[in-house]
């Protein structure tokens, strides 16, 4: 049995008719503003080569952790979905997904995917086992046309800029190819040093050797190691980077003496270190990265609080980024104190804080950002970039940090077409929040209109120096 696919024009807007009317007006004004995507994990090779996406599974299933982790939780082997298994039949993988589409009812994934199916591919029946082949054939046929190549989709959805994230060990060849191609789309990189900052990252010592080869610095010496980071940061900036990104397990920072830092580096680079020493080194490197940001002006983003690769068996078989990362409790007040003691009042530092621990929004993050000039709050992130998560973020941070100590929205996605879908959700949720403030006579309508524009576009562009 097939059912219609319906995108209601008032989805996510307030149920109260009067407040909904206000939200409609606000949303209409920002619905079409350009998309600023200042942090994400799309593949720059897509835009460098502009080759067609292969099929529906390759485009929408394989890159999307939200999708395949849900299917895995219900007993579908990742190999059957084509994850880590290039021999899987993409049509059969798609059928497995389609037959279980009901699992996504009420989730943000369902909302994003329905938007993509309807708005991008013109499908008008709900995805199910009965419509699986129609979906696969319609999407795959569209992807073979020039109108659905990566650059065309970038332009179609009015994307002004996308920032990807690359390791210091990356050659940035795809970014160089984009810049030399003559295409006007703006795809920039961001400096993600985790593989050469985290002693517990697999292959850490080998990565230091590669960093030495890339830079000509001795990355087994503390001074050479820091010099290599400065060199690579400059290289990334030359390829468009305006920011760095740090995916640490915690927000812990440290401010060791140069001699203590050098001795600690000698231990972790030798491979003979304890977990506590690894944590202390990561903490010191956040402060070192802040010092470098003061020097070179790159905006610093901190994404802590994920227990990465929690499923040890899956990690051993398939490696990182297979949907098994789990949020943890995260302290910011005490953890950031060493860094803030040194740089908290430094106007040249901009540090954007994210969290997977919603309990800290009102207690820690909003008060911190509402005081320290260097701090801004990143939006609801990862597991919380849902309508409910976005509302909770606004409700728990606005009273202390206001709107202008936040940085708008970012999508943080690997699934390209979820970028416009996610931004549409964020704009609807923010317009609904602002409409309530107008209806309660807490702000005026013209203020809400300005805020809607700021939250949808201006704040992200300004905060990330875009």
C-alpha positions in Angstrom: 0.0 0.0 0.0 1.4 3.4 -1.0 0.7 6.6 0.8 1.2 10.2 -0.3 4.3 12.1 0.7 3.2 15.4 2.1 5.3 18.4 3.2 2.9 20.6 5.1 3.8 24.3 4.5 3.3 25.0 8.2 5.5 22.2 9.5 7.3 23.1 12.7 5.5 26.4 13.0 3.4 27.1 16.2 0.0 25.4 16.6 -1.5 28.6 17.9 -3.0 30.4 14.9 -2.0 33.9 15.9 1.6 33.0 16.7 1.7 30.8 13.6 0.8 33.9 11.4 3.8 35.8 12.9 6.1 32.8 12.3 4.9 32.5 8.7 5.9 36.1 8.0 9.3 35.7 9.6 10.0 32.5 7.8 8.9 33.9 4.4 11.5 36.6 4.7 14.4 34.3 5.4 13.3 31.1 3.5 15.5 32.0 0.5 18.5 33.7 2.0 21.8 32.1 1.0 23.1 29.1 3.0 26.2 29.6 5.1 27.5 26.1 5.9 30.5 26.9 8.1 31.3 23.5 9.5 30.7 20.1 7.9 32.1 16.9 6.5 31.1 16.9 2.8 33.8 15.6 0.5 35.7 18.3 -1.4 36.3 15.8 -4.2 32.7 16.0 -5.1 33.1 19.7 -6.1 36.6 19.3 -7.5 35.7 16.6 -10.0 32.0 17.4 -10.3 31.4 13.8 -11.2 27.8 12.5 -11.0 26.7 10.8 -7.8 26.4 7.1 -8.6 23.0 6.1 -7.2 20.4 6.7 -4.5 22.2 4.6 -1.9 25.6 6.3 -2.5 24.1 9.7 -2.2 21.6 9.3 0.7 22.3 6.2 2.6 26.1 5.6 2.8 27.2 9.1 4.1 24.4 9.5 6.6 25.3 8.1 10.1 21.8 9.0 11.4 20.3 6.7 8.8 22.5 3.6 9.0 22.9 3.7 12.8 19.1 3.5 13.2 19.0 0.5 10.8 21.8 -1.2 12.6 20.0 -0.7 15.9 17.2 -2.8 14.4 19.4 -5.6 13.3 20.4 -4.7 9.8 24.1 -5.5 9.1 26.1 -2.6 8.0 27.6 -4.7 5.3 24.2 -5.3 3.8 23.8 -1.5 3.5 27.0 -1.2 1.7 28.9 0.3 4.7 32.5 -1.0 4.4 31.3 -3.4 1.8 31.7 -2.1 -1.8 30.4 -5.4 -3.2 26.9 -4.8 -1.7 24.2 -4.3 -4.4 23.1 -0.7 -3.9 19.5 -1.5 -5.0 19.2 -4.2 -2.4 20.7 -1.9 0.3 18.1 0.7 -0.7 15.3 -1.9 -0.4 16.4 -2.7 3.1 16.3 1.0 4.0 12.9 1.5 2.3 11.2 -1.4 4.0 12.2 0.1 7.4 11.5 3.7 6.7 8.8 3.6 9.4 11.6 3.4 11.9 12.3 7.1 11.3 8.9 8.4 12.2 9.2 11.5 14.4 12.9 11.8 13.9 14.7 14.7 12.3 16.1 12.3 9.7 12.6 11.6 8.5 12.0 15.3 8.1 15.2 15.9 6.2 14.8 12.9 3.9 11.2 13.7 3.1 12.3 17.3 2.1 15.0 15.8 -0.2 12.6 13.3 -1.7 9.9 15.9 -2.4 11.8 19.1 -3.1 14.9 17.7 -4.9 13.5 14.7 -6.7 9.8 15.5 -7.0 8.6 12.3 -5.4 5.0 12.3 -4.2 4.6 9.0 -2.5 6.0 8.0 0.9 9.1 5.8 0.8 8.2 2.1 1.6 8.9 -1.4 0.5 6.3 -0.8 -2.2 8.0 2.3 -3.6 11.6 1.4 -3.0 12.4 0.6 -6.6 10.6 3.6 -7.9 12.6 5.8 -5.6 15.9 4.1 -6.4 15.3 4.4 -10.2 13.9 8.0 -10.1 16.8 9.3 -7.9 19.5 7.3 -9.7 18.3 8.5 -13.2 18.2 12.1 -12.0 21.7 11.9 -10.7 23.0 10.9 -14.1 21.9 14.3 -15.5 24.0 17.5 -15.4 21.4 19.3 -13.2 22.2 16.9 -10.3 25.9 17.1 -10.4 27.5 18.5 -7.2 28.2 22.0 -8.4 24.7 22.3 -10.0 23.1 21.3 -6.7 25.3 23.7 -4.8 24.1 26.5 -7.0 20.5 25.4 -7.1 20.1 25.6 -3.3 21.8 29.0 -3.0 24.8 27.8 -1.0 27.2 30.7 -0.5 29.9 28.7 1.2 30.7 25.2 2.5 33.5 24.6 4.9 34.8 21.0 5.0 37.2 19.6 7.6 40.6 18.1 6.8 43.5 16.7 8.7 46.9 18.5 8.8 48.2 15.5 6.8 45.8 16.3 3.9 47.3 17.6 0.7 44.2 19.8 0.1 44.5 18.8 -3.6 40.8 18.9 -4.1 40.5 22.4 -2.7 43.3 23.4 -5.0 41.5 21.9 -7.9 38.3 23.8 -7.0 40.1 27.1 -6.8 41.9 26.6 -10.1 38.8 25.3 -12.0 37.2 28.7 -12.5 34.0 27.6 -10.8 32.6 30.4 -8.6 31.3 28.1 -5.8 33.1 28.7 -2.5 34.3 25.5 -0.8 36.9 26.0 1.9 38.7 23.8 4.3 39.0 23.9 8.1 42.0 22.7 10.1 41.2 19.5 12.1 44.4 18.5 13.9 43.0 15.5 15.9 45.2 12.8 14.2 48.4 14.7 15.3 47.1 16.1 18.6 45.5 13.1 20.2 48.0 10.5 21.4 45.3 7.9 21.5 44.4 8.4 17.9 45.3 5.3 15.9 48.7 5.7 14.2 49.6 8.8 16.2 53.4 8.3 16.0 53.2 7.5 12.3 51.2 10.6 11.8 53.9 12.7 13.5 56.4 11.2 11.0 54.1 12.1 8.1 53.8 15.6 9.5 57.6 15.9 9.7 57.8 14.8 6.0 55.2 17.4 5.0 56.7 20.3 6.8 60.4 19.6 7.0 60.2 20.1 10.7 61.3 17.6 13.4 57.9 16.6 14.8 59.4 14.5 17.5 60.7 17.6 19.1 58.3 20.0 20.9 59.6 23.1 19.1 59.5 21.4 15.7 56.1 20.0 16.4 54.6 23.4 17.2 56.4 25.0 14.2 54.8 22.3 12.0 51.3 23.2 13.2 51.9 26.9 12.4 53.2 26.0 9.0 50.2 23.8 8.2 47.7 26.3 9.6 49.2 28.9 7.2 48.9 26.4 4.3 45.2 25.8 5.2 44.5 29.5 5.4 46.0 29.9 2.0 43.4 27.4 0.8 40.6 29.4 2.2 40.4 28.1 5.8 39.0 30.6 8.3 38.7 28.2 11.2 40.1 25.2 13.1 38.1 22.4 14.6 38.9 20.2 17.6 37.0 17.0 18.4 38.4 16.2 21.8 36.8 13.7 24.3 36.5 16.5 26.9 36.8 20.3 27.1 39.8 20.0 29.4 42.5 22.7 28.9 45.9 23.2 30.5 48.6 25.9 30.6 51.8 24.1 31.4 55.3 25.6 31.5 57.3 25.2 28.3 59.6 22.7 30.0 56.7 20.7 31.4 54.9 20.7 28.0 58.1 19.6 26.2 58.6 16.7 28.7 55.0 15.7 28.3 55.3 15.7 24.5 58.4 13.5 24.7 56.4 10.9 26.6 53.3 10.9 24.3 55.4 10.9 21.1 57.4 7.9 22.4 54.2 5.9 22.8 54.9 5.3 26.5 52.1 7.3 28.2 49.1 6.8 30.5 45.5 7.8 29.6 45.8 10.7 32.1 48.9 11.9 30.2 47.1 11.7 26.9 44.3 13.8 28.3 46.7 16.3 29.7 48.5 16.6 26.4 45.2 17.2 24.5 44.3 19.8 27.2 47.6 21.6 26.6 47.2 21.5 22.9 43.8 23.3 23.1 45.6 26.1 24.8 48.5 26.0 22.2 45.9 26.1 19.4 44.3 29.1 21.1 47.6 30.9 21.2 48.1 30.2 17.5 44.6 31.5 16.8 45.5 34.7 18.5 48.5 34.9 16.1 46.9 33.9 12.8 43.2 34.9 13.4 41.7 31.4 12.7 38.4 30.9 14.5 38.6 28.0 16.9 35.7 25.5 17.2 35.6 23.0 20.1 33.4 19.9 19.7 33.9 17.9 22.8 31.9 15.3 24.7 31.6 12.3 22.3 32.7 8.8 23.3 34.0 7.9 19.9 33.7 4.4 18.5 31.9 3.1 21.5 31.2 -0.2 19.7 34.6 -1.8 19.9 33.8 -4.7 17.7 32.5 -2.4 15.0 35.5 -0.2 15.2 37.8 -3.1 14.9 36.1 -4.3 11.8 35.2 -1.1 10.0 37.1 1.8 11.7 35.9 5.3 12.6 32.6 7.0 11.8 30.2 4.1 11.7 27.5 5.6 13.8 28.7 4.3 17.2 29.7 7.7 18.8 27.8 8.3 22.1 27.4 11.6 24.0 28.9 12.0 27.4 28.7 14.4 30.4 31.0 17.3 29.8 32.4 20.0 32.2 33.2 23.4 30.8 33.5 25.8 33.8 36.5 24.0 35.3 37.8 22.5 32.1 38.2 25.8 30.3 39.6 27.8 33.2 43.3 27.4 32.3 42.7 28.5 28.7 40.4 31.4 29.8 42.9 32.5 32.4 45.3 33.1 29.6 43.1 34.2 26.7 39.5 34.8 28.0 39.8 38.6 27.6 41.7 38.4 24.4 39.8 40.2 21.6 41.8 38.5 18.9 40.6 35.0 20.0 37.2 33.7 18.9 36.4 30.3 20.4 33.0 28.7 19.5 31.8 26.1 22.0 29.6 23.1 21.2 28.2 20.5 23.5 26.5 17.1 23.4 25.5 17.6 27.1 22.3 19.7 27.2 22.5 19.9 31.0 25.3 22.5 30.6 23.4 25.0 28.4 21.9 27.2 31.2 24.3 26.2 34.0 27.7 26.6 32.2 27.8 27.5 28.6 25.4 30.5 28.5 27.0 32.1 31.6 30.5 31.6 30.2 29.6 33.0 26.7 27.6 35.8 28.4 30.8 37.0 30.1 34.0 36.2 28.2 34.6 38.2 25.1 36.4 35.4 23.3 33.5 32.9 23.7 30.5 32.2 21.4 28.0 29.3 21.6 27.7 26.9 18.7 24.2 25.7 17.9 22.5 22.5 19.0 24.8 19.8 17.6 24.8 16.3 16.3 22.2 14.3 18.4 20.5 17.5 19.3 20.1 19.3 15.9 16.4 18.3 16.0 13.5 20.6 16.3 13.2 19.8 20.0 17.0 20.2 20.5 17.0 23.6 18.8 14.1 24.8 20.9 15.8 23.7 24.1 19.0 25.4 23.0 17.2 28.7 22.5 15.2 28.4 25.7 18.1 27.6 27.9 20.7 30.0 26.5 18.9 33.2 25.4 18.1 34.4 28.9 21.8 34.6 29.8 23.8 34.8 26.6 21.2 36.5 24.4 21.2 35.8 20.6 24.3 37.7 19.7 26.7 35.4 21.7 25.5 32.6 19.5 26.7 31.9 15.9 23.6 31.0 13.9 23.2 27.5 12.5 25.6 24.9 11.0 24.6 21.6 9.6 27.7 19.5 10.4 26.8 16.8 7.9 28.4 14.3 5.5 25.1 14.0 3.5 25.2 16.8 1.0 21.5 17.2 0.3 20.7 17.3 4.0 22.4 20.7 4.0 19.4 22.7 2.6 17.0 20.4 4.4 18.6 21.1 7.8 18.9 24.8 7.2 15.2 24.9 6.4 14.4 23.1 9.7 16.6 25.5 11.6 15.0 28.6 10.1 11.5 27.3 10.8 12.3 26.5 14.4 14.0 29.9 15.0 11.1 31.8 13.4 8.7 29.9 15.7 10.8 30.8 18.7 10.9 34.5 17.7 7.2 34.5 16.9 6.4 33.4 20.5 8.5 36.3 21.9 6.6 38.7 19.7 3.2 37.2 20.7 4.2 37.5 24.3 5.2 41.2 23.7 8.8 40.5 24.8 10.3 41.8 21.5 8.7 43.8 18.7 8.0 42.5 15.2 10.8 44.5 13.6 13.3 43.1 16.1 12.1 39.6 15.3 12.6 40.2 11.6 16.1 41.4 12.2 16.9 38.5 14.4 15.5 36.0 11.9 18.0 37.4 9.3 20.8 37.3 11.8 20.1 33.7 13.0 19.7 32.4 9.4 22.7 34.2 7.8 24.5 37.1 9.4 25.7 35.5 12.7 27.3 32.5 11.0 29.0 34.6 8.4 30.4 36.9 11.0 31.4 34.4 13.6 33.3 32.2 11.1 34.9 35.2 9.3 33.2 34.3 6.0 
